[in-house]
């Protein structure tokens, strides 16, 4: 019996312990995995005999039916994290621009012939800034979730500090 159950947000590592042909009439192979954190085992079925390697460690991913698991090499996940950081900064810049535009007095500029000049009101700029903030917050949640997944990964650059 475990002293405490593992944290449900911690990644679970499993080891492929055994494999066998599951069905002699179709190409189905069974892979038995050991979950060291809980002392349990489970089996996964695959159509190929080399889907998993005995004694190799894998990360167990279970998700809700409306979620999509994301499998990326660690360096690709770090690049995605960098991209999300840039997007979050761009949303912050857009929020600052819209907030500044809401604070400045409207400028009456005559329209060029055949064109219409339309600029949002201060309230319109504030609404735009609020919508940009919602998107920035969404990106921040994505970064936080991805960061949580990257916590225990080894540094792809070899730094073990």
C-alpha positions as CSV (number, residue, x, y, z in Angstrom):
1,X,0.0,0.0,0.0
2,X,1.3,3.4,-0.9
3,X,1.7,5.9,2.0
4,X,0.0,8.7,-0.1
5,X,-1.6,8.6,-3.5
6,X,0.4,10.3,-6.2
7,X,-0.5,13.9,-7.2
8,X,-3.0,13.6,-10.1
9,X,-1.2,16.5,-11.9
10,X,2.2,14.8,-11.8
11,X,3.2,13.0,-14.9
12,X,3.2,9.2,-14.5
13,X,6.0,7.2,-15.9
14,X,5.4,3.5,-16.9
15,X,7.7,0.8,-18.0
16,X,7.0,-1.7,-20.7
17,X,7.4,-5.0,-18.8
18,X,6.3,-7.7,-21.2
19,X,4.7,-8.3,-24.6
20,X,2.9,-11.2,-26.2
21,X,0.8,-12.0,-29.3
22,X,-2.8,-11.3,-28.1
23,X,-4.7,-13.0,-30.9
24,X,-3.5,-15.6,-33.4
25,X,-6.2,-14.8,-36.0
26,X,-5.5,-11.1,-36.3
27,X,-2.3,-9.1,-35.9
28,X,-2.8,-7.9,-32.3
29,X,0.0,-7.6,-29.8
30,X,-0.4,-7.0,-26.1
31,X,2.1,-4.8,-24.1
32,X,2.0,-5.0,-20.3
33,X,3.1,-1.8,-18.5
34,X,4.2,-1.5,-14.9
35,X,3.3,1.7,-13.0
36,X,5.9,2.0,-10.3
37,X,4.3,5.0,-8.6
38,X,1.2,2.9,-7.8
39,X,2.4,-0.7,-8.0
40,X,-0.2,-1.5,-10.7
41,X,-0.1,-2.9,-14.2
42,X,-2.2,-2.4,-17.3
43,X,-2.2,-3.8,-20.9
44,X,-2.3,-1.9,-24.2
45,X,-3.0,-3.6,-27.5
46,X,-1.3,-2.6,-30.7
47,X,-1.3,-3.9,-34.3
48,X,2.5,-4.1,-34.6
49,X,5.0,-6.2,-32.5
50,X,7.4,-3.3,-32.1
51,X,5.0,-0.5,-30.9
52,X,6.8,-0.4,-27.5
53,X,10.1,-1.7,-26.3
54,X,10.6,-4.0,-23.2
55,X,12.3,-2.1,-20.3
56,X,11.7,1.3,-22.0
57,X,10.0,4.0,-20.0
58,X,7.0,5.9,-21.3
59,X,4.8,8.7,-20.0
60,X,1.2,7.8,-19.3
61,X,-1.3,10.2,-20.7
62,X,-5.0,10.0,-19.9
63,X,-7.3,12.8,-21.0
64,X,-10.9,13.7,-21.0
65,X,-12.9,12.8,-24.1
66,X,-13.0,16.5,-25.2
67,X,-9.3,17.0,-24.8
68,X,-6.5,16.2,-27.2
69,X,-3.2,14.7,-26.0
70,X,-0.2,16.5,-27.4
71,X,2.9,14.4,-28.0
72,X,6.0,16.5,-28.9
73,X,9.7,16.0,-28.5
74,X,11.0,18.1,-25.6
75,X,12.8,20.5,-27.8
76,X,9.7,21.0,-29.9
77,X,7.6,21.6,-26.8
78,X,10.2,24.2,-25.6
79,X,9.9,25.9,-29.0
80,X,6.1,25.9,-28.7
81,X,6.5,27.5,-25.3
82,X,8.7,30.2,-26.8
83,X,6.1,30.8,-29.5
84,X,3.3,31.1,-26.9
85,X,5.5,33.6,-25.0
86,X,5.8,35.7,-28.1
87,X,2.0,35.6,-28.8
88,X,1.3,36.5,-25.1
89,X,3.7,39.5,-25.5
90,X,2.0,40.6,-28.7
91,X,-1.4,40.5,-27.0
92,X,0.0,42.6,-24.2
93,X,1.3,45.1,-26.7
94,X,-2.1,45.2,-28.5
95,X,-3.8,45.8,-25.1
96,X,-1.5,48.7,-24.3
97,X,-2.2,50.2,-27.7
98,X,-5.9,49.9,-27.4
99,X,-5.8,51.2,-23.8
100,X,-3.7,54.2,-24.9
101,X,-6.1,54.9,-27.8
102,X,-9.1,54.9,-25.4
103,X,-7.4,57.5,-23.2
104,X,-6.5,60.0,-26.0
105,X,-9.1,62.5,-27.2
106,X,-10.7,61.6,-30.6
107,X,-9.2,63.4,-33.6
108,X,-11.6,64.7,-36.2
109,X,-10.0,64.0,-39.5
110,X,-11.8,64.7,-42.7
111,X,-12.3,61.6,-44.9
112,X,-10.6,61.5,-48.2
113,X,-12.9,61.5,-51.2
114,X,-14.5,58.1,-51.6
115,X,-13.5,56.9,-48.2
116,X,-15.0,56.9,-44.7
117,X,-13.0,57.5,-41.6
118,X,-14.3,55.4,-38.7
119,X,-12.4,55.2,-35.4
120,X,-13.7,53.4,-32.4
121,X,-14.9,55.4,-29.5
122,X,-13.0,55.3,-26.2
123,X,-15.6,52.7,-25.0
124,X,-14.9,50.7,-28.2
125,X,-11.2,50.7,-27.6
126,X,-11.8,49.6,-24.0
127,X,-14.0,46.7,-25.4
128,X,-11.2,45.7,-27.8
129,X,-8.6,45.8,-25.0
130,X,-10.8,43.6,-22.9
131,X,-11.2,41.0,-25.8
132,X,-7.4,41.1,-26.3
133,X,-6.9,40.5,-22.6
134,X,-9.2,37.5,-22.8
135,X,-7.0,36.1,-25.6
136,X,-3.8,36.9,-23.7
137,X,-5.2,35.1,-20.7
138,X,-6.0,32.1,-22.8
139,X,-2.4,32.0,-24.1
140,X,-1.2,32.3,-20.5
141,X,-3.3,29.3,-19.5
142,X,-1.8,27.3,-22.4
143,X,1.7,28.3,-21.4
144,X,1.0,27.4,-17.8
145,X,-0.3,24.0,-18.8
146,X,2.6,23.3,-21.2
147,X,5.0,24.5,-18.6
148,X,3.6,22.0,-16.1
149,X,4.2,19.2,-18.6
150,X,7.8,20.3,-19.2
151,X,8.8,20.6,-15.5
152,X,10.3,17.1,-15.2
153,X,11.8,16.8,-18.7
154,X,15.6,16.8,-19.0
155,X,17.2,19.8,-20.5
156,X,17.6,19.1,-24.3
157,X,20.8,21.2,-24.2
158,X,22.5,18.9,-21.7
159,X,22.3,21.3,-18.7
160,X,21.6,19.1,-15.6
161,X,21.5,22.0,-13.1
